[in-house]
Amino acid sequence: MHSIFPVFRLPFTLALGAVWLLGCSGAYIQEEQAEQPAVPAAEYFLSSENTHNRFSRTIPPVLRVPSGAIIEVQTKEASDQQITPTSTAEDLAKRDMSLVHPLTGPVYVEDAEPGDILAVTLLEIETLGWGWTAARPGGGFLPDVATDPFLKIFQIDNDLGQARFTDSIWIPIEPFPGVMAVAPDTDEMLRTRPPRANGGNMDNQYMTAGTTVYFPVFVEGALFSIGDTHAAQGDGEVSSTGLEAPMRIVYQVQVIKEGREISEPQYETSEFYAVTAFATTIDEAARKATRFMIDYLVDEHSLSPVEAYSLCSLAGDLKIIEVVDLPNVLVSMHMPKNLFRQ
């Protein structure tokens, strides 16, 4: 098989800007680094009014672009504006859950065909001033913890890079899209809630600015969509919400033909390569993720299957990404790139 990497590389170098380090006192200290290269200017724009909240090949695209295009989009927060900066906990019960996950798109990418890979590089992600998190009775990974509806509204200062949880607890802002997906090959209008082979509600906090995500293409044009943006979230998203927030995102799409075959999304940064795997149980998803990483190491680094299996045990990092979007859960495995010397 042909490698992905000679076909498409990240368009800019990561980790050249300011880096936040956790000091002994728990405060975040900003280090001076080399100047960050400028993000290329977007060629196309989609507002947050260009949204849908289902997955299907029948949903018409709102934009058509060539491979290599750079697109700027605005996203709504996950409730589709049912939660506002003035909402209270009582408003949680009034939500129409059929409206959740408004996704900006779909975007038709020219020359994308079934069997190709669509590479989506997240160039820039910016929160738009506020966000919220919630827990409800009967919800989340531990449905008995919330005995009453809980809602917290956050004001987000992008320059500060943190949001106040309590007077003594501040959450670092590390924004990412909770949902990214291409269209599945079905006429059925699928809910966005669970992660699937086309991507979907992966809620993966590592898919942030500088990450390239690879999607298997199932339909002509790929029909890519993005949304459910989170300003912060831990692995698992155990209460069922992250810090849900509207955002501005700049991303680039690239069609990869004759690349290494993948059946579910994979992703990479300058520091690691990663695979994702969905299943109905954590055990099954973890096994799938391990096998996907073995396949990657065999194809890309010329290891035997047993060598790749051993390397997964020595250096692979299994992560429980998402556990609350039933019927599926999501597990990933990261492999550090600094292991591989040219």
Backbone torsions as a table, in degrees:
resi	resn	phi	psi	omega
1	MET	NA	156.8	178.9
2	HIS	-88.3	145.7	-179.5
3	SER	-76.2	148.8	170.9
4	ILE	-65.4	-40.1	-162.2
5	PHE	-66.3	-37.2	176.7
6	PRO	-66.9	-17.4	-176.5
7	VAL	-84.6	-38.9	-171.9
8	PHE	-147.3	131.1	176.8
9	ARG	-123.9	160.0	174.2
10	LEU	-57.7	136.9	-174.1
11	PRO	-79.4	-5.9	177.8
12	PHE	-153.5	159.4	-177.0
13	THR	-82.8	137.8	-178.5
14	LEU	-90.9	167.3	168.6
15	ALA	61.8	30.8	175.2
16	LEU	-98.9	-16.3	-178.7
17	GLY	-86.4	-161.0	-179.6
18	ALA	-67.6	139.0	179.4
19	VAL	-118.9	134.2	179.5
20	TRP	-94.6	124.1	-179.8
21	LEU	-115.1	139.5	179.4
22	LEU	-83.9	113.4	-179.5
23	GLY	-82.1	175.8	-177.5
24	CYS	-62.2	-30.9	-178.7
25	SER	-82.1	-6.8	-177.4
26	GLY	91.4	-2.1	178.6
27	ALA	-82.5	154.4	178.1
28	TYR	-95.4	129.0	-175.6
29	ILE	-115.5	131.5	-177.9
30	GLN	-94.1	125.2	177.6
31	GLU	-95.4	145.7	174.2
32	GLU	-80.0	131.2	179.9
33	GLN	-129.6	177.3	176.7
34	ALA	-63.0	154.4	-176.0
35	GLU	-63.0	134.0	179.3
36	GLN	-74.1	130.7	175.9
37	PRO	-60.9	145.3	-178.3
38	ALA	-67.2	142.8	174.4
39	VAL	-72.1	131.7	179.1
40	PRO	-57.6	148.0	-178.4
41	ALA	-68.2	140.6	177.2
42	ALA	-69.7	144.4	179.3
43	GLU	-102.4	-17.2	-177.4
44	TYR	-137.1	153.8	-176.6
45	PHE	-139.0	137.3	173.6
46	LEU	-129.3	128.7	176.7
47	SER	-81.9	171.7	179.8
48	SER	-73.9	-0.3	174.2
49	GLU	-84.3	-13.2	-180.0
50	ASN	-91.3	70.5	-171.8
51	THR	-127.3	162.0	171.3
52	HIS	-148.8	169.7	-179.0
53	ASN	-142.5	35.7	172.7
54	ARG	-139.4	167.6	174.7
55	PHE	-117.1	125.0	178.1
56	SER	-169.4	148.0	175.4
57	ARG	-70.0	-12.8	-177.3
58	THR	-85.9	-9.2	179.6
59	ILE	-75.0	119.9	-174.5
60	PRO	-70.8	144.5	178.6
61	PRO	-70.0	149.9	176.3
62	VAL	-101.2	-5.4	-179.7
63	LEU	-155.3	143.8	176.6
64	ARG	-123.2	128.0	-175.7
65	VAL	-137.1	157.7	173.0
66	PRO	-81.8	160.8	172.3
67	SER	-58.7	136.4	-177.1
68	GLY	97.0	-6.2	-177.1
69	ALA	-67.3	148.4	175.0
70	ILE	-110.4	126.8	-170.7
71	ILE	-125.1	134.6	172.2
72	GLU	-107.1	131.0	-179.8
73	VAL	-131.3	154.7	167.7
74	GLN	-109.8	144.4	179.9
75	THR	-122.7	152.9	170.3
76	LYS	-88.3	163.7	171.8
77	GLU	-75.3	170.8	-164.5
78	ALA	-62.2	-26.5	-175.8
79	SER	-83.7	-1.8	-175.3
80	ASP	60.8	46.5	173.8
81	GLN	70.7	15.7	171.7
82	GLN	-76.1	-27.5	170.5
83	ILE	-102.7	131.6	-178.4
84	THR	-125.9	172.3	178.6
85	PRO	-60.8	-15.1	179.4
86	THR	-106.0	7.2	-178.0
87	SER	-68.8	156.9	175.4
88	THR	-120.7	171.8	-178.5
89	ALA	-58.6	-31.3	179.8
90	GLU	-63.7	-24.0	-179.1
91	ASP	-73.1	-17.3	-179.3
92	LEU	-61.0	-41.6	-177.5
93	ALA	-70.1	-16.1	-177.7
94	LYS	-89.2	-4.4	-176.5
95	ARG	-67.0	141.2	169.5
96	ASP	-90.2	104.7	-173.3
97	MET	-69.2	-12.4	176.3
98	SER	-72.2	-10.9	-178.3
99	LEU	-96.4	-5.8	-172.5
100	VAL	-67.8	157.7	179.6
101	HIS	62.7	57.0	169.8
102	PRO	-65.3	125.8	-175.6
103	LEU	-114.3	131.8	178.5
104	THR	-79.8	120.9	-175.5
105	GLY	140.3	-161.0	1.2
106	PRO	-78.9	155.0	176.0
107	VAL	-109.0	124.3	177.0
108	TYR	-86.4	122.8	180.0
109	VAL	-104.9	117.5	-176.6
110	GLU	-60.7	142.4	178.5
111	ASP	76.5	-3.4	176.2
112	ALA	-77.0	125.9	-177.6
113	GLU	-131.9	156.8	177.1
114	PRO	-53.0	134.8	-176.2
115	GLY	98.4	-18.5	174.7
116	ASP	-77.7	176.5	171.9
117	ILE	-118.4	136.0	172.5
118	LEU	-103.5	116.6	175.6
119	ALA	-93.5	124.5	178.7
120	VAL	-117.5	112.9	179.2
121	THR	-100.2	122.4	179.0
122	LEU	-83.3	108.3	-174.8
123	LEU	-88.3	-38.6	-175.8
124	GLU	-153.5	136.2	178.7
125	ILE	-136.0	125.5	-176.9
126	GLU	-134.2	127.1	175.7
127	THR	-73.6	157.0	-174.1
128	LEU	-114.9	45.3	163.4
129	GLY	101.5	-25.7	-176.7
130	TRP	-156.3	168.9	176.4
131	GLY	-167.7	-179.9	-178.2
132	TRP	-150.4	159.0	169.7
133	THR	-139.3	157.2	-173.3
134	ALA	-152.5	163.2	169.8
135	ALA	-146.4	142.3	-177.7
136	ARG	-130.8	152.1	176.9
137	PRO	-56.7	133.3	179.6
138	GLY	82.0	2.0	-176.8
139	GLY	-108.7	167.8	175.5
140	GLY	79.4	-172.1	-177.1
141	PHE	-73.6	-28.9	176.7
142	LEU	-120.3	84.9	-169.6
143	PRO	-67.8	-8.9	-178.8
144	ASP	-95.7	-3.6	-175.3
145	VAL	-74.2	-47.4	-178.8
146	ALA	-82.2	109.6	178.0
147	THR	-91.1	-18.6	175.5
148	ASP	-135.2	155.4	176.5
149	PRO	-59.9	139.1	-179.2
150	PHE	-127.3	128.6	177.3
151	LEU	-138.5	132.2	176.1
152	LYS	-127.5	127.2	177.4
153	ILE	-98.1	136.1	-179.8
154	PHE	-117.5	139.3	164.4
155	GLN	-95.6	129.3	-172.7
156	ILE	-113.0	121.3	176.8
157	ASP	-104.1	108.0	-177.4
158	ASN	-62.5	-33.1	179.4
159	ASP	-68.8	-38.7	178.5
160	LEU	-70.5	-37.1	178.3
161	GLY	76.2	16.8	179.8
162	GLN	-144.6	159.3	175.2
163	ALA	-129.6	139.2	-176.3
164	ARG	-77.5	120.7	173.6
165	PHE	-93.1	-50.0	167.2
166	THR	-138.3	179.6	179.2
167	ASP	-58.8	-28.9	-176.0
168	SER	-110.0	2.5	-179.2
169	ILE	-128.1	122.5	178.8
170	TRP	-123.7	131.9	-176.1
171	ILE	-96.0	125.5	175.8
172	PRO	-67.8	136.2	179.5
173	ILE	-85.7	115.7	179.1
174	GLU	-135.1	78.7	-168.2
175	PRO	-71.0	147.7	177.1
176	PHE	-160.3	157.1	175.1
177	PRO	-82.9	125.6	178.7
178	GLY	-72.7	-29.6	179.4
179	VAL	-121.5	124.4	166.2
180	MET	-137.7	139.1	-176.3
181	ALA	-165.0	152.8	162.6
182	VAL	-97.0	168.4	-178.3
183	ALA	-76.9	138.8	172.1
184	PRO	-77.7	160.3	-178.9
185	ASP	-86.2	71.6	179.8
186	THR	-151.9	148.5	172.4
187	ASP	-82.6	-16.9	-179.7
188	GLU	-65.2	142.3	176.9
189	MET	-88.8	94.3	-175.7
190	LEU	-81.4	139.9	173.1
191	ARG	-65.7	150.7	-177.4
192	THR	-82.7	-9.8	-167.1
193	ARG	-59.5	-52.1	-176.9
194	PRO	-86.3	152.1	170.0
195	PRO	-70.2	146.3	-179.4
196	ARG	-141.6	-174.4	179.9
197	ALA	-64.0	-27.2	-179.5
198	ASN	-83.2	0.9	-176.1
199	GLY	109.8	-105.4	176.6
200	GLY	82.6	-146.7	-172.9
201	ASN	-81.3	72.5	-177.3
202	MET	-78.6	-28.1	178.4
203	ASP	47.9	48.8	-174.3
204	ASN	-103.3	107.0	-174.2
205	GLN	-66.3	-11.8	179.9
206	TYR	-85.8	-8.5	178.5
207	MET	-89.4	65.4	-176.3
208	THR	-110.6	-171.7	-176.0
209	ALA	-56.4	131.4	-177.3
210	GLY	100.3	-8.7	-179.7
211	THR	-90.5	140.6	169.3
212	THR	-107.6	126.3	-179.8
213	VAL	-109.6	132.6	-178.3
214	TYR	-106.6	125.8	-179.1
215	PHE	-116.9	133.4	169.0
216	PRO	-67.9	137.2	-178.3
217	VAL	-92.5	129.6	-177.1
218	PHE	-110.0	-22.9	-177.3
219	VAL	-136.0	159.2	178.4
220	GLU	-57.9	131.7	-180.0
221	GLY	84.6	-7.1	179.0
222	ALA	68.4	-45.3	-179.8
223	LEU	57.8	71.1	-176.3
224	PHE	-88.1	139.6	177.2
225	SER	-136.3	156.9	-175.8
226	ILE	-147.3	145.3	178.9
227	GLY	172.0	-155.5	-176.9
228	ASP	50.5	47.6	-171.3
229	THR	-74.9	137.6	-176.5
230	HIS	-119.9	133.0	175.5
231	ALA	-81.1	-22.2	177.3
232	ALA	-163.9	152.7	175.6
233	GLN	-173.2	143.8	171.8
234	GLY	-90.3	161.9	175.4
235	ASP	-57.6	134.5	179.5
236	GLY	100.4	-34.8	-176.6
237	GLU	48.6	53.4	-163.5
238	VAL	-64.7	-28.0	179.7
239	SER	-85.8	-5.6	177.4
240	SER	94.8	-2.1	172.2
241	THR	-137.1	149.6	165.7
242	GLY	-95.5	-157.7	171.5
243	LEU	-87.5	90.8	-173.5
244	GLU	-71.9	127.8	-173.1
245	ALA	-154.4	143.9	172.0
246	PRO	-71.3	151.7	-174.7
247	MET	-148.3	166.7	168.8
248	ARG	-113.6	129.8	-176.9
249	ILE	-131.0	137.0	170.8
250	VAL	-114.5	126.9	179.8
251	TYR	-140.8	161.2	178.5
252	GLN	-120.6	140.2	177.3
253	VAL	-111.6	143.2	179.5
254	GLN	-144.7	127.3	176.9
255	VAL	-85.8	128.8	177.4
256	ILE	-112.0	120.4	178.5
257	LYS	-109.2	146.3	-179.7
258	GLU	58.7	32.0	175.8
259	GLY	-88.1	-179.9	176.1
260	ARG	-63.5	135.8	-176.7
261	GLU	-73.2	135.2	172.9
262	ILE	-131.6	149.2	-179.0
263	SER	-107.9	-15.0	177.3
264	GLU	-141.9	163.5	-176.6
265	PRO	-59.0	145.5	171.6
266	GLN	-131.5	165.4	-176.3
267	TYR	-154.7	161.9	179.0
268	GLU	-151.4	154.2	170.3
269	THR	-125.7	-172.8	175.4
270	SER	-69.0	-15.8	-174.1
271	GLU	-102.5	-27.3	-175.5
272	PHE	-153.4	160.5	167.7
273	TYR	-111.6	144.1	-174.3
274	ALA	-141.0	151.0	174.5
275	VAL	-118.1	156.7	173.2
276	THR	-122.8	155.5	178.1
277	ALA	-150.3	129.4	175.5
278	PHE	-106.0	152.9	176.1
279	ALA	-166.7	176.2	179.9
280	THR	-83.8	-11.4	176.1
281	THR	-134.0	155.4	177.3
282	ILE	-63.5	-40.6	-179.3
283	ASP	-58.8	-47.9	-178.5
284	GLU	-65.0	-42.7	179.1
285	ALA	-63.0	-38.9	179.1
286	ALA	-65.6	-39.2	177.7
287	ARG	-64.9	-43.9	178.6
288	LYS	-61.5	-44.7	-179.7
289	ALA	-60.3	-40.8	178.9
290	THR	-63.4	-43.2	178.6
291	ARG	-65.5	-39.2	177.9
292	PHE	-62.7	-39.4	178.8
293	MET	-69.1	-37.1	175.4
294	ILE	-59.8	-45.8	178.7
295	ASP	-58.2	-44.0	179.3
296	TYR	-60.8	-45.8	-177.4
297	LEU	-67.1	-36.4	176.5
298	VAL	-65.9	-46.5	-176.2
299	ASP	-71.7	-42.1	-170.8
300	GLU	-95.6	-24.1	-174.4
301	HIS	-125.9	13.0	170.2
302	SER	58.1	32.3	174.9
303	LEU	-87.6	154.8	169.3
304	SER	-74.6	159.6	179.1
305	PRO	-55.1	-40.7	-177.9
306	VAL	-72.8	-33.4	174.1
307	GLU	-63.8	-43.4	179.4
308	ALA	-63.8	-40.6	177.8
309	TYR	-60.1	-44.5	179.4
310	SER	-65.0	-40.8	179.7
311	LEU	-65.6	-35.8	175.7
312	CYS	-59.8	-37.2	179.3
313	SER	-72.8	-34.6	-177.9
314	LEU	-80.0	-35.4	-171.1
315	ALA	-135.0	-13.6	179.3
316	GLY	-71.0	145.2	-176.1
317	ASP	-122.5	100.3	176.0
318	LEU	-73.4	135.3	-178.7
319	LYS	-130.7	129.3	174.3
320	ILE	-82.2	102.3	-171.0
321	ILE	-83.2	-45.0	-170.3
322	GLU	-148.0	126.1	-176.6
323	VAL	-127.0	2.4	-171.3
324	VAL	-115.3	0.5	-177.2
325	ASP	-105.3	69.2	-177.2
326	LEU	-64.6	150.1	16.2
327	PRO	-86.6	0.1	-174.9
328	ASN	-112.0	151.2	169.3
329	VAL	-116.8	166.3	-177.6
330	LEU	-130.4	132.8	175.8
331	VAL	-126.8	143.8	174.0
332	SER	-124.8	162.9	169.4
333	MET	-129.5	131.3	177.1
334	HIS	-103.5	140.9	174.6
335	MET	-125.5	118.8	-178.0
336	PRO	-62.7	137.8	179.6
337	LYS	-78.1	-21.5	-176.9
338	ASN	-72.2	-1.9	174.3
339	LEU	-74.0	-24.8	-169.2
340	PHE	-102.3	110.1	-176.9
341	ARG	-100.7	136.2	-178.4
342	GLN	-74.7	NA	NA
